[in-house]
Each structure stands twice: as structure tokens, then as C-alpha cells.
Amino acid sequence: MALWKQQTYWDSPESTIGCRLTTVSRRFEAEGYVPECLEAGVSSPPLITSEQGIIVKVRSSLLVYLLVVLSAFLVSLSFQPALAWAEGFGPFPVRNFQSIQQLVLSMPGDRAAVLKKGVLDVRVELAETASIFRDQGPQATVAMKFETLRSGVFLRYGATERWELSVEVPVLYRYRGFMDGPIQAVERATTGLSPARNALGRSPYVFTISRGGRTVASGREGAVGLGDSTVLSKYQMMPETASMPALSVRMALKLPTGYERQFFGSGSPDVGFGLAAEKGFGGRWVVYGNLNGVVPTGRIAGLSLQPTISGIVAVEYLWSENLSITMQFDYYSTPFHDVGTRVLDKGVTESAVGFSYRLTQYLLWQGYGIENLDFITGSAADFTLSTLLTYRFDS
């Protein structure tokens, strides 16, 4: 795989170590509080009223980017840059990691190129996501503080020269996590603790969503179970040329295999459609784009669902034949509407940065961190750190 053509490990847009190097938040709130007991024996400080407060989050994404890029640069110093060519590893296979919105099908980031006929990719992925929300509207109240470890096995197979099939089976584990301490240290050293983290500081684990005075969603600490599985298909309509990008059409079907009682699955199938494009520039740069639409079925926690759209734009720089650095922007609309809390009613905007490194001829390692940009929307997960390994069985 030293220089595979359209099917080298540059074809493997799979990566994932959710890595949050830093999250710095600051919120300015107007007034209002609603003292509640979120769990037995745990008293909670006042809720932040979304209608009465103006919340501004200040994120130190630049520091995240600098640290990751610097780390990748130091690793790359031991390699001599190879001759330039625009054949990348692909965008990161990100998805909406927001703990409730992720129950609806989210098509992961992908490139337009497909695997060669008979080639099989096996990917193992780990993603650690920190979630913290504290919001109350006139209709609904949300209080969450936990981390979710998402472990997934992803198989891709080149059925024909233009058609690729894949399937993913995830396992989810929800617990109090390990990133709260480092996050608090960063916040204290910069802008101070965010209101949500400050309010829930004495609660190691919280998961409660109520609507109309009734609890509609909750989950116990230490819960583990299957998530919903996904079957995907990709057909390349047009290969890349000197003047035109590669273009593929995608389809996805979510199967309700998840543990619904613990909110690891929706209990209903979803269908998705999308387009993927990619184009190389200047020998070492590759630009990727995805646009997807999803039609969910059923309900989640008794709440009705609506169709969603999502999109990504990614730019990859090829440092050498073994190493690349990618920056990515992701957007997901929400499947909920008129719930009464911004955590569910608003979409998600995020940025991601990370690396792709070929360890051996057939083994690819990728890692990335996702920083939420919820000063635009306000419902993204706090931070995700992801890593993944992909092994290729060549025909």
C-alpha cells in the first residue's frame, strides 16, 4: 500500500480518538433559578433559565488546534516528505455525538472514492464524549453530566469497482468519566467554570430530562449496551479528473438494535441519503464535502421526530505518504422540535482537527478531537476525543 492509487489507505476515512485537549467556556446569565433534586440524595444548584439568560460561550479551539498540529508535526520530523500527490486518507468519520440527538441516524463523514473490488477494511473505533447541560424552559428541563464511551466495529467491502458496502455495530458505555477534572482545571485557569459545570460540580453523574413536570428520559450510571447498527452503501458516479471532483451517492439504513431503555437506541429504523465529493489541489491538499438527509421514524422519549440534514467540509494536508493533518467543520440539524429546551430544539455545530498516520502497509491509525461551537446553536456535546485503527485486507 505504499502508493495505492484510488484505494490506498488514503481511501480510509476512518479515524477516531475523541480527544479533547481543552474546553474553555464562559456564560453570562441574566436571572432565574429552579432548585431541584436531580438524583436521590443529591441537591442541585439553580437551573439556568434559557429564556431569561443570554449565554455566550468562549472556546479556546485555537489552543486545541495548535496542540494537535504541533504533536503531529513532531511525529512527522522523523520522516522525509515524499513526492507530492493529492490522494488523501479522507475526512474523519465524525457523527453527531450529542447524547440524545445521536439516537437518530447520523451518517459518518466519508470520502467519494470507493474501495477496489474485493478489498475489505476492518475498523475499530473508540470515542469518548463529555456531555454537560443545564437548561430549563417553560416546557422542559434538562440536566446532564456524564461521559459516553462509544466503541464501534466498522466493516467496508468493495463489491464492484464503483460500489461499496459497509456495516457498523457500536457498543455504548455511560459513566461519570475522567475528563471533568482536566476540563475544570483549564476553565479555572482561563475564564472560570462555566455555569453548567459550576452548578453540577457536586454531582458526579446526572441524567434527567423532564417535560411538563414529568421525567421523560433518564439513565443509570454504568449502563452498557448495544447501540443502533447501521448499513451503508456508496456508489461512485464520477471519478476525479483534472477539472472535476469525484462524486458519489450514499444511502444508509439504521437498524434498531440499541438498548432502548437506557437510551442507547431509538427503537425504530431510520433511512438516510447523501452525496460525497472530493478534489485534490496543489499536490498536497484535498478538500472533502458531505451533504446528507435523514428521515427518522418512531419517537424518542415520547417526543416526535422530524427529518434532519447534516454536512461536513474538511481540508486535508498531506505531509508525507504516511502522515496527513485534517481540519473539519460539521453541522447537524436537530431531529426534535418544540420540546422547550435548546438542548433538543437546536442543532449542533462543531469543529474537528486531527491526524492520519499509516503505521504499516495495511494499518492506518487516526486520531481527532471535536470541539463544540455552540455559541452558534447551543446543543453540542461538550467535547469528544476519538481514535481508531483500520486494517486493510487486499484482494
Secondary structure, DSSP 8 states (H G I E B T S, - for coil): -TT-STTSGGG-----EE------------S----EEEETTEEE----BTTT--------HHHHHHHHHHHHHHHHTTS-------------------TTGGGS-------S----TT-EEEEEEEEEEEEEEEEE-SSEEEEEEEEEEEEEEEEEEE-SSSEEEEEEEEEEEEE--S-HHHHHHHHHHTT---HHHHHTTT-S-EEEEEETTEEEEE--TTEEEE--EEEEEEEEEE---SSS-EEEEEEEEEE--S-GGGTS--SS-EEEEEEEEEEEETTTEEEEEEEEEEEE-SEETTEE---EEEEEEEEEEE-SSSEEEEEEEEEE--S--S-SSHHHHS-EEEEEEEEEEEEETTEEEEEEEEEE-TTSSS-S-SEEEEEEEEEEE--
